[in-house]
Amino acid sequence: MNKVLTILAWLVISAAIFLLITIPVSVQVHLVMAVTLLVTMAVIKTLRLEGNWRLLLLTFGTIIVLRYAYWRTTSTLPPIDQWVDFTFGFILYLAEMYCIVMLFLSLFVVIDPVPPRPSKRLGKDEPVPFVDVFIPTYNEDYDLLAGTLAAAKAMDYLEDRFTVWLLDDGGTEAKRNHSDPETAAVAQERFDQLNQLCAELDCRYLTRALNEHAKAGNLNNGLAHSTGEFVAVFDADHAPARDFLQETVPYMGQDPKLFLVQTPHFFLNPDPLERNLRTFEVMPSENEMFYGVIQRGLDRWNAAFFCGSAALLRREALQVTGGFAGRSITEDCETAIELHSRGWNSIYVDKPLVAGLQPATFASFIGQRTRWAQGMMQIMLFSFPLFKPGLKLVQRLAYMSSVMFWLFPLPRMIFLFAPFCYLFFDLQIFTASGGEFAAYTLTYVVVNLVMQNSLFGRWRWPWISELYEYIQSVHLFGALVSVARNPTKPTFKVTAKDESVDVSRLSELSRPFYLIFLLLIVAVIMTIYKVGAEPYQAEVTMVVGGWNIFNLILAGCALGVVSERREIRSSRRVNVQRRCEVQGADGAWQKGLITNVSSGGIGIRVGSAIGLTRSTPAKVRFAPLSDTHGHNELSVFIQSTTAEGKGSVLGCRYMTEKGQDYRLIADLLYANSANWQQRQRSRQVNIGIIRGTIRFIGVAIYQTGRGLGYLLRFGAAKAQSNE
C-alpha cells in the first residue's frame, strides 16, 4: 500500500511539474514566476538549509531550466524554410541542449555524495596482504623518481609485505639498442642510474623489450613479474604519504568484489592558470571539484573510476580483464568501466594521500588535456556507456556524465562565435525579443549559477569553469574532431613533469587567443555600428552585443593565462614545523626549526647565523617520521640568510649524494598527509555568486592588460627574431 501511495505521489508531482513547464503564459507571468522561484532559491542558499530544502532548491531550479528548454524548442528556432538561419540556429540549439543534458547528469551524479569516509587501519590481529607498488615511468628525471621511490618505500606497512617496483619504459632494450648512438647511450645511462638508485632504496627495477601499449602495457608487464594480492599505482610525479596503504588496504578486506580504492590527486604546484593568474594560494584548484564532489557522487552509484594513480587495485579483478585496458589512451577509466560491467565494485576515499606535480607550462597542460579528451572520446566510441552490457542503469548514467563532459569544446566554440552570425552576417539564429531574452535566458543563466554554486561553491568559484573550458577548447576542438574521424589515431603522450618557466614569455600556443580577442573587439565595434545604423533592431543588437562582451571578458582573461610568468620552482614550499640541528662550517651544531620544505630545498629558522654564512655547505639532522635506517643527516647548501626577529632564516638547497638522502627529503615533504588536507581546507571557501562575479571581472580586466602588455613586450621581440 505504501509503495502504491509513493508511486501515486511521484506521478502527481511529475504531472504538476510538467504543467508548470508547458503551460502557456505571457512573458510577464513567466518572469514573475521565475523571479519568485529564484528568490526562494536564494533564501534557501543564504540560510544554508540542507536536506529536503536542498532538494527543493534543485527542484525549483529544474523547473526554470526545463521551462527555458521548452520555450527554446517551441518558440525560438528560425523557420526551416530559411535554411541558412535554421542551420546555424539549430547548431546553437544543440549546443544549449548539450549543456542542459550535462546539467541534469551532473545533478544526478552529485545529488547525494557519499560523505568522507572515516580513517581505517588494519587491526593487530588482521592478516596483512602483500602489495605490489607500481611506479611507471618513461622520461622523468632522476631526482623526481628518487623522491617518489623514497616516499613509496617509506609507507607505514610491514616492510616484508610490500614491494616497490620502478617500471621504466625509458630504458627498454629497444632504446638501449637504438640505431642512433646518442639515443642508445642516453637510454643505457638511464638504465644504469635507475638500477643503482633502486638498489640503494631497496626497490625493484623492471623494464621490457619494447614500449608496447604505452602506460597500460608497462603496468601489465609489472603484473606479469609480480604476485601481490593488491597493486598500488602511483605516477612518477605522485609521491604517497606514509599512511596511504593503511588508509586503503582495510577496505579491500570488507568486500571481496571490490576492485578499486581510489584517492584524490593533490598537487604541490599550480597549473598554468593558477600560476599566471596568481590564484593558487587562495582559490580552490581545478581538480578539487572533481575529487571533492564528483567522485564522491560517483561513489554513491558504484561508479567511482580509476584515475591512473593514487589507487589500490585487486589483482584478481585485473586478471579477469587481462590486465589494464589499453585500447584507448585513457587506460584508467577504460579499465574501470570494463570491471564495473563485470560486477566488480569500487569506492572512493576522499583524503589526499599523494602529492603530485601538475604541468607547469600552458603547452604541457593542453597536451595533457588533449590526451584526456581524446581518450574519453575513444571510450565513448568503443564502449558507449549507455548501452554497455553489464552496467546498471545508474552506472550507465554516471559514466555518460564522465565521458560526455569532454565534449565541452564543441558547444564552447559555438557559444564563442554564435554572436558573429548576427553581427557580421545578419543571420537570425535565435528568434526572440529583448523582453523574452530577459525573462527566459537571463533567468536560466542566473538559475544555473545558483545551482552550480549551491552544489560546488566550496570547490569552484563563479565563472572559473567557463574560463578553464575556454582556454582548453581553442586547442581541444580540433583534437576531438580528429579522434571522431579516426578513433584509433591518438597515441599516448607522456605529460612533461617537473618543468619550470625560467623567463617570462608568451606561450607557444598563445596566437589563437590573441586572434580571437581581436575578432571580439571588431564585433564590439560592429555592435555599436549596428545600433546606430539599424535603430529598429537595437534591442536585439544590444542583447547579442552583451553576449559578445561576456565572451570578450572571458577571452581577455585568457590572455593572462597564456602569458607565462617567470617561476623557477616547479613546486611550492610546504609549511612544516620540524625541529632540527644545523652544522655550519665551524663544525658546531645549533638548534633550529625547519619551517618550509620543497622538492628542491628547505627553509630553517635559527637563533643565530654565526658559522652559517651564505654560499657555504652545511648539514641538517632531524628525527624522521619513518624508518630511514639510521640515516638522519642531510647535506645542504646555504643560498640565503635573512634576518627575522632575533634570529635568521636560512634558505637551503639539497646536496644529495646517495639514495638514502632522498629518504630524508621524502620524509620532510611527503610523509605527513595532514599538511595537504590543511592546505585544501584553507582554500575551499565559497565566496558566493556576487562577490565571485565581481572578483572575476576585476581579474579579467587586469589580465587583459597584462596579456596585451606581454604581446607588445614579447610578441615584437619574437617577430624581430623571425625576420
C-alpha positions in Angstrom: 0.0 0.0 0.0 2.8 2.4 1.0 4.6 1.6 -2.3 1.4 2.4 -4.3 1.0 5.7 -2.5 4.6 6.6 -3.1 4.2 5.9 -6.9 1.0 8.0 -7.0 2.7 10.9 -5.1 5.5 10.9 -7.7 3.0 10.8 -10.6 1.2 13.7 -9.1 4.4 15.7 -8.6 5.6 14.8 -12.1 2.3 15.9 -13.6 2.4 19.2 -11.7 6.0 19.9 -12.8 5.0 19.0 -16.4 2.2 21.5 -16.3 4.4 24.2 -14.9 6.9 23.6 -17.7 4.5 23.5 -20.6 1.6 25.8 -19.6 1.4 28.8 -22.0 1.8 32.1 -20.1 2.8 35.6 -21.0 6.4 36.7 -20.8 5.5 38.9 -17.8 3.9 35.9 -15.9 6.9 33.7 -16.6 9.2 36.4 -15.4 7.3 36.8 -12.1 7.3 33.0 -11.6 11.0 32.7 -12.4 12.0 35.6 -10.1 9.8 34.2 -7.3 11.5 30.8 -7.6 14.9 32.4 -7.8 14.3 34.5 -4.6 13.2 31.3 -2.8 16.3 29.5 -4.0 18.5 32.4 -2.9 16.9 32.3 0.6 17.5 28.6 0.9 21.1 29.0 -0.2 21.8 32.0 2.0 20.4 30.3 5.1 22.4 27.2 4.1 19.4 24.9 4.6 20.1 21.2 3.9 18.1 18.0 3.5 14.8 18.4 1.8 15.4 22.2 1.5 18.4 21.4 -0.8 16.1 19.2 -2.9 13.5 21.9 -3.1 16.2 24.4 -4.3 17.2 22.0 -7.1 13.6 21.3 -7.9 12.8 25.0 -8.4 15.9 25.3 -10.5 15.0 22.4 -12.6 11.6 23.9 -13.3 13.1 27.1 -14.6 15.7 25.2 -16.7 13.1 23.0 -18.2 10.8 25.9 -19.0 13.7 27.5 -20.8 14.3 24.3 -22.7 10.7 24.0 -23.7 10.5 27.7 -24.8 13.8 27.3 -26.6 12.5 24.3 -28.5 9.0 25.6 -29.4 9.4 29.3 -29.9 13.0 30.4 -30.8 14.2 28.3 -33.8 14.2 30.0 -37.2 11.7 28.8 -39.8 13.0 25.7 -41.5 12.5 27.2 -45.0 15.1 29.9 -44.1 17.7 27.1 -44.3 20.8 29.2 -43.6 19.3 30.8 -40.5 17.8 27.5 -39.4 21.1 25.5 -39.9 23.2 27.8 -37.7 20.3 28.3 -35.3 19.9 24.6 -34.9 23.6 24.1 -34.2 23.4 26.7 -31.4 20.2 25.0 -30.1 22.0 21.6 -30.0 24.9 23.2 -28.1 22.5 24.6 -25.5 20.7 21.2 -25.2 24.0 19.5 -24.6 24.6 21.9 -21.6 21.2 21.2 -20.2 21.7 17.4 -20.5 25.1 17.8 -18.8 23.5 19.9 -16.1 20.9 17.2 -15.3 23.5 14.4 -15.5 25.7 16.2 -13.0 22.7 16.8 -10.8 22.1 13.1 -10.8 25.7 12.3 -10.0 26.1 14.7 -7.1 22.5 14.7 -5.7 23.7 12.8 -2.6 27.5 12.4 -2.5 29.0 9.8 -0.2 30.2 11.6 3.0 34.0 11.5 3.5 34.9 8.0 4.8 36.4 7.7 8.3 40.1 6.7 8.6 40.7 3.0 8.8 43.7 1.0 10.0 44.5 -2.7 9.8 43.8 -4.4 13.2 46.7 -6.0 15.1 45.2 -9.5 14.5 44.2 -9.0 10.9 46.3 -10.6 8.1 48.5 -8.2 6.2 48.1 -8.8 2.5 51.0 -8.4 0.1 51.0 -5.3 -2.0 53.0 -4.5 -5.2 53.6 -0.8 -5.6 53.9 0.2 -9.3 55.6 3.5 -10.3 55.5 3.6 -14.2 58.0 6.0 -15.8 59.0 7.0 -19.3 61.2 10.1 -19.4 61.0 11.6 -15.9 64.3 12.8 -14.4 66.3 11.1 -11.7 65.5 13.5 -8.8 61.8 13.2 -9.4 61.9 9.4 -9.5 64.1 9.2 -6.4 61.7 11.3 -4.4 58.7 9.2 -5.4 60.5 5.9 -4.8 61.7 7.0 -1.4 58.2 8.1 -0.4 56.7 4.8 -1.6 59.3 2.8 0.3 58.7 4.8 3.5 55.0 3.9 3.7 53.7 2.7 7.0 53.3 -1.0 6.2 55.2 -4.2 7.2 58.4 -4.0 5.3 58.3 -7.6 4.1 54.7 -7.3 2.9 55.1 -4.8 0.0 57.5 -4.3 -2.9 58.1 -1.1 -4.7 58.6 -1.5 -8.5 60.0 1.1 -10.8 58.5 0.2 -14.2 60.8 2.0 -16.6 59.8 2.5 -20.2 62.7 4.8 -20.8 65.4 2.2 -20.6 63.9 -0.6 -22.7 66.0 -3.0 -24.7 64.8 -1.3 -27.9 66.0 2.1 -26.7 69.3 0.8 -25.4 70.0 -0.8 -28.8 68.7 2.1 -30.9 70.3 2.7 -34.2 71.1 6.3 -33.1 74.2 6.0 -30.9 73.2 9.1 -28.8 69.7 7.8 -28.1 71.2 4.4 -27.2 73.7 6.0 -24.9 71.1 8.1 -23.1 68.9 5.0 -22.5 71.8 2.9 -21.3 72.9 5.7 -18.8 69.3 5.9 -17.5 69.1 2.1 -17.2 72.3 2.0 -15.1 71.5 5.0 -12.9 68.0 3.8 -12.1 69.2 0.3 -11.4 71.6 1.7 -8.9 69.0 4.0 -7.4 66.6 1.1 -6.9 69.3 -1.0 -5.3 70.1 1.9 -2.8 66.5 2.3 -1.9 65.7 -1.4 -1.8 63.2 -1.2 -4.7 62.9 -3.4 -7.8 63.8 -2.1 -11.3 61.9 -3.5 -14.2 62.0 -2.7 -17.9 60.9 -4.6 -21.0 61.9 -5.2 -24.6 59.6 -2.8 -26.4 57.4 0.2 -25.5 54.1 -1.5 -26.5 50.7 -0.2 -25.5 52.2 2.7 -23.6 51.4 3.0 -19.8 48.9 0.2 -19.9 51.5 -2.2 -21.4 54.1 -1.1 -18.8 51.7 -1.8 -15.9 50.7 -5.1 -17.4 54.4 -6.0 -17.6 54.6 -5.2 -13.9 51.7 -7.6 -13.3 53.4 -10.3 -15.2 56.5 -10.1 -13.0 54.8 -9.7 -9.6 52.5 -11.7 -7.4 51.0 -9.4 -4.8 47.3 -9.7 -3.9 46.9 -6.0 -4.4 48.5 -3.4 -6.7 49.1 0.3 -5.8 49.7 2.6 -8.7 51.5 6.0 -8.5 52.5 8.1 -11.3 56.2 9.1 -11.4 55.4 12.5 -10.0 52.9 11.3 -7.4 54.6 10.6 -4.1 52.5 8.8 -1.4 52.1 9.8 2.2 53.2 7.3 4.9 49.6 6.3 5.6 48.5 5.5 2.0 48.3 1.7 2.4 47.0 2.0 5.9 44.1 4.1 4.6 43.2 1.9 1.6 44.1 -1.7 2.2 41.5 -2.3 5.0 38.6 -1.6 2.6 39.7 -4.5 0.4 39.0 -6.9 3.2 35.4 -5.8 3.6 34.3 -6.6 0.1 35.8 -9.5 -2.0 34.3 -7.9 -5.1 36.0 -4.6 -4.5 38.5 -3.9 -7.3 39.4 -0.3 -6.7 40.1 2.1 -3.8 40.7 5.5 -5.4 42.0 8.5 -3.6 42.3 12.1 -4.8 45.2 13.7 -6.6 46.7 16.6 -4.6 49.2 18.9 -6.3 52.1 20.8 -4.8 52.4 23.2 -7.7 49.9 25.4 -9.6 48.7 24.7 -13.1 49.3 27.5 -15.7 46.1 29.3 -15.0 46.7 29.3 -11.2 50.3 30.4 -11.6 49.7 33.1 -14.2 46.6 34.5 -12.6 48.2 34.1 -9.1 45.2 32.3 -7.6 46.9 29.1 -6.3 47.1 30.1 -2.7 43.6 31.5 -2.4 41.3 29.7 -4.8 40.3 26.0 -4.9 42.3 24.2 -7.5 40.5 23.0 -10.7 40.8 19.3 -9.8 39.2 19.8 -6.4 35.6 19.9 -7.7 36.1 16.6 -9.4 37.8 14.9 -6.4 35.9 16.9 -3.7 32.3 16.4 -5.0 32.0 14.5 -8.3 34.0 11.4 -7.3 32.0 11.2 -4.1 28.9 11.5 -6.1 30.0 8.7 -8.5 30.8 6.6 -5.4 27.2 6.8 -4.4 26.3 4.9 -7.7 29.3 2.5 -7.5 30.8 4.3 -10.4 33.9 6.0 -8.9 36.6 5.2 -11.5 40.3 4.6 -11.7 42.2 7.9 -12.3 45.6 6.4 -13.2 47.4 7.0 -10.0 46.8 7.2 -6.2 44.8 4.0 -6.3 44.8 0.4 -4.9 43.5 -2.3 -7.2 42.8 -6.0 -6.7 45.0 -8.3 -8.9 42.2 -11.0 -9.1 39.9 -8.4 -10.8 42.6 -7.2 -13.2 43.2 -10.8 -14.3 39.6 -11.1 -15.3 40.1 -8.5 -18.0 43.6 -9.5 -18.9 45.2 -6.6 -17.0 44.9 -2.9 -17.6 42.9 -1.9 -20.6 44.9 -0.5 -23.5 42.5 0.1 -26.4 42.1 3.8 -25.5 44.8 6.3 -24.4 42.9 6.7 -21.0 43.6 3.2 -19.7 42.4 4.1 -16.2 38.8 4.9 -17.0 38.6 2.2 -19.6 39.8 -0.4 -17.1 37.2 0.8 -14.5 34.3 0.6 -16.9 35.3 -2.9 -18.0 35.4 -4.2 -14.4 32.2 -2.4 -13.3 30.4 -4.0 -16.3 31.6 -7.4 -14.9 30.1 -6.9 -11.5 33.1 -5.6 -9.6 32.8 -2.7 -7.2 34.8 0.5 -6.4 35.0 3.0 -3.6 36.4 6.5 -3.3 38.3 7.7 -0.2 38.2 11.5 -0.1 41.5 12.1 1.6 44.6 13.4 -0.1 47.2 10.7 0.3 49.6 11.6 -2.6 51.3 14.8 -3.6 52.0 15.3 -7.2 53.0 17.8 -9.9 50.9 19.4 -12.5 52.0 20.6 -15.9 53.7 23.9 -15.4 53.6 25.3 -18.9 50.4 26.0 -20.9 51.6 23.8 -23.8 52.1 20.8 -21.4 48.7 21.5 -19.8 47.0 21.4 -23.2 48.9 18.3 -24.1 47.7 16.5 -21.0 44.1 17.6 -21.6 44.2 16.6 -25.2 45.0 13.1 -24.2 42.2 13.0 -21.6 39.7 14.4 -24.1 40.7 12.1 -26.9 40.8 9.1 -24.6 37.3 9.8 -23.3 36.1 10.2 -26.8 37.6 6.8 -27.7 35.8 5.2 -24.7 32.5 6.8 -25.9 33.1 5.3 -29.4 34.5 1.9 -28.4 32.4 1.2 -25.2 29.4 3.5 -25.3 28.4 3.5 -21.6 24.7 4.0 -22.1 24.5 0.6 -23.8 27.4 -1.1 -22.2 26.4 -4.7 -21.3 26.6 -5.5 -17.6 26.4 -1.9 -16.2 23.5 -0.9 -14.0 21.3 2.0 -15.2 22.8 4.3 -12.6 26.3 3.4 -13.7 25.4 4.0 -17.3 24.3 7.5 -16.5 27.3 8.2 -14.3 29.7 7.1 -17.0 27.8 9.0 -19.6 28.3 12.1 -17.5 32.0 11.5 -17.2 32.7 10.8 -20.9 30.2 13.4 -22.3 31.8 16.1 -20.3 34.8 16.1 -22.6 32.6 17.2 -25.5 32.6 20.7 -24.0 34.9 22.2 -26.6 32.2 21.8 -29.2 29.5 23.9 -27.5 32.1 26.3 -26.1 33.3 27.2 -29.5 29.8 27.5 -30.8 28.9 30.0 -28.0 32.0 31.9 -28.7 31.3 32.5 -32.4 27.5 32.5 -32.4 27.1 36.3 -32.0 29.1 36.8 -35.1 26.3 35.2 -37.1 24.1 38.1 -36.4 26.7 40.9 -36.0 28.6 40.2 -39.2 26.2 38.2 -41.4 22.8 39.4 -40.1 21.6 35.8 -39.6 18.6 35.4 -37.3 19.6 32.2 -35.4 17.7 33.0 -32.2 14.2 34.4 -32.8 13.3 36.3 -29.6 12.7 39.8 -28.4 14.8 41.5 -25.8 12.0 41.0 -23.2 11.7 37.3 -23.9 15.5 37.0 -23.7 15.5 38.7 -20.2 12.5 36.6 -19.0 13.8 33.2 -20.2 17.5 33.3 -21.0 18.8 35.5 -18.2 16.7 33.8 -15.5 18.1 30.4 -16.9 21.7 31.7 -16.6 21.1 33.0 -13.1 19.5 29.7 -12.0 22.4 27.8 -13.4 24.8 30.0 -11.3 22.7 29.4 -8.2 22.5 25.7 -8.7 26.2 25.3 -9.5 27.2 27.5 -6.6 25.0 25.5 -4.2 26.5 22.2 -5.3 30.1 23.2 -5.9 30.7 26.6 -4.3 33.4 25.4 -2.0 35.3 23.8 -4.8 34.7 26.0 -7.8 34.2 29.8 -7.9 31.8 31.5 -10.3 32.9 31.7 -14.0 36.2 29.7 -13.4 34.7 26.6 -15.1 33.9 28.8 -18.1 37.5 30.1 -18.2 39.0 26.6 -17.9 36.8 25.3 -20.6 37.6 28.2 -23.0 41.3 28.0 -22.6 41.2 24.3 -23.4 38.5 24.4 -26.1 40.6 26.6 -28.5 43.0 23.7 -29.0 40.9 20.7 -28.0 38.2 21.3 -30.6 40.4 20.1 -33.4 41.7 17.2 -31.3 38.1 15.9 -30.8 37.3 16.3 -34.5 40.4 14.3 -35.2 39.5 11.4 -33.0 35.9 11.3 -34.3 37.3 10.9 -37.8 39.9 8.3 -36.8 39.3 6.8 -33.4 42.5 4.7 -33.4 44.7 7.6 -34.4 45.6 9.1 -31.0 48.7 7.8 -29.3 49.7 8.0 -25.6 51.9 11.0 -25.0 53.6 11.4 -21.6 52.9 14.7 -19.8 56.0 16.7 -19.1 56.9 16.6 -15.4 59.0 18.8 -13.1 59.0 21.8 -15.6 59.9 25.3 -14.8 59.4 28.6 -16.5 62.7 30.4 -16.0 61.8 33.5 -18.0 58.6 35.4 -18.6 57.3 34.8 -22.1 54.3 34.2 -24.3 53.2 30.6 -24.6 53.9 29.0 -28.0 50.1 28.2 -28.1 49.1 31.8 -27.5 48.5 33.1 -31.0 44.8 31.8 -31.5 43.8 33.6 -28.2 45.0 36.9 -29.5 43.3 36.4 -32.8 40.0 35.6 -31.2 40.4 38.6 -28.8 40.9 40.8 -31.9 37.8 39.4 -33.6 35.7 40.0 -30.4 36.9 43.6 -30.4 35.8 44.0 -34.0 32.5 42.5 -33.0 32.1 45.2 -30.3 32.7 47.9 -32.9 30.2 46.2 -35.2 27.6 46.2 -32.3 28.0 50.0 -31.9 27.7 50.5 -35.7 24.5 48.4 -36.0 22.8 50.1 -33.0 23.3 53.4 -34.8 22.6 52.2 -38.4 19.6 49.9 -37.5 17.8 51.5 -34.5 14.7 49.5 -35.2 16.8 46.3 -34.3 18.7 48.0 -31.4 17.1 45.8 -28.8 18.2 42.5 -30.4 21.6 44.1 -31.3 22.2 45.1 -27.7 21.4 41.6 -26.5 23.8 40.0 -28.9 26.4 42.6 -28.2 26.1 41.9 -24.5 26.7 38.2 -25.2 29.8 39.2 -27.2 31.0 41.4 -24.3 30.9 38.4 -22.0 32.9 36.4 -24.5 35.4 39.3 -24.6 35.8 39.3 -20.9 36.5 35.6 -20.9 38.9 35.9 -23.8 40.7 38.8 -22.2 41.2 36.8 -19.0 42.6 34.0 -21.1 45.3 36.3 -22.4 46.7 36.4 -18.9 46.7 32.6 -18.8 48.9 32.3 -21.9 51.2 35.0 -20.7 53.7 32.8 -18.8 55.0 34.3 -15.6 58.6 33.5 -14.6 58.7 30.9 -11.8 61.8 28.8 -11.4 60.5 26.4 -8.8 58.3 23.6 -10.1 56.8 23.0 -6.7 55.8 25.5 -4.0 57.2 25.4 -0.5 55.1 23.5 2.0 54.9 24.9 5.5 56.1 22.5 8.2 57.3 22.6 11.8 60.1 20.2 12.4 62.8 20.5 15.0 66.4 20.1 13.7 70.0 20.8 14.3 72.3 22.6 11.9 76.0 22.3 11.5 77.9 25.1 9.8 81.5 25.5 8.5 82.8 25.8 12.1 81.6 22.3 12.9 79.3 23.4 15.8 75.7 22.2 15.9 72.9 24.6 16.9 69.2 24.1 17.3 66.9 25.2 14.5 63.4 24.7 13.2 62.5 23.6 9.6 59.7 26.0 8.6 59.1 25.0 5.0 60.2 22.4 2.5 60.0 21.7 -1.2 61.5 19.1 -3.6 64.5 21.4 -4.1 65.3 22.8 -0.7 64.3 23.8 2.8 63.9 26.9 5.0 65.4 26.7 8.5 65.0 29.3 11.3 67.9 29.5 13.7 68.6 31.7 16.7 72.0 32.8 15.4 73.6 32.6 11.9 77.1 32.5 13.3 79.0 29.9 11.4 76.1 29.6 8.9 77.0 32.0 6.1 75.7 32.4 2.6 77.2 30.3 -0.2 78.6 27.7 2.2 77.7 24.0 2.7 76.1 22.8 5.9 74.4 19.7 7.5 70.9 19.3 8.9 69.8 16.5 11.1 66.3 15.7 12.5 64.2 12.9 13.7 62.5 11.2 10.7 58.9 10.1 10.9 59.7 6.9 9.0 62.5 4.4 9.1 65.5 5.8 7.3 67.8 3.0 8.5 69.6 5.3 11.0 70.3 8.0 8.4 69.3 11.4 9.7 71.8 13.9 8.3 71.2 15.8 5.1 73.8 17.9 3.3 72.6 21.3 2.1 74.0 24.4 0.6 73.1 27.8 2.2 71.8 30.0 -0.6 70.5 32.9 1.5 70.3 34.2 5.1 67.6 36.6 6.1 67.3 38.3 9.5 64.0 37.7 11.2 63.3 38.9 14.7 66.2 38.0 16.9 67.2 35.1 14.6 67.7 34.3 11.0 66.1 32.2 8.3 68.3 30.1 6.1 67.3 29.3 2.5 69.0 26.0 1.7 69.3 23.8 -1.4 69.8 20.0 -1.1 73.1 18.5 -1.9 72.1 14.9 -2.5 74.9 12.3 -2.5 73.2 9.0 -2.3 69.8 7.3 -2.4 69.4 7.5 1.4 69.3 11.3 1.2 66.1 11.0 -0.8 64.5 9.1 2.1 65.0 12.2 4.3 63.7 14.6 1.7 60.6 12.4 1.2 60.2 12.2 5.0 60.1 16.0 5.2 57.9 16.7 2.2 55.6 13.7 1.7 55.3 11.8 5.0 52.5 13.8 6.7 49.3 13.9 4.6 47.7 16.2 7.2 49.7 19.1 5.7 47.9 18.6 2.4 44.5 18.4 4.0 45.1 21.7 5.8 46.1 23.4 2.6 43.0 22.2 0.8 40.7 23.3 3.6 42.3 26.8 3.7 41.3 27.3 0.0 37.9 25.7 0.0 35.8 28.8 0.7 32.5 29.6 -1.0 32.8 33.4 -1.9 29.3 33.5 -3.4 27.9 34.5 -6.8 28.0 38.3 -6.5 31.4 38.5 -4.9 32.8 35.9 -7.2 31.5 37.6 -10.3 32.9 41.0 -9.2 36.3 39.3 -8.4 36.3 37.5 -11.8 35.6 40.7 -13.7 38.4 42.5 -11.8 40.8 39.7 -12.6 39.8 39.6 -16.2 40.3 43.4 -16.7 43.8 43.2 -15.1 44.8 40.1 -17.0 43.6 41.6 -20.3 46.0 44.5 -19.8 48.8 42.1 -18.7 48.2 39.9 -21.7 48.3 42.8 -24.1 51.5 44.0 -22.4 53.2 40.7 -22.9 52.2 40.8 -26.6 53.9 44.2 -27.0 56.9 43.1 -25.0 57.5 39.6 -26.2 55.5 39.4 -29.4 57.5 42.2 -31.1 60.8 40.6 -30.0 59.7 37.2 -31.4 58.7 38.9 -34.7 62.1 40.5 -35.0 63.9 37.2 -34.3 61.9 35.6 -37.1 62.9 38.2 -39.6 
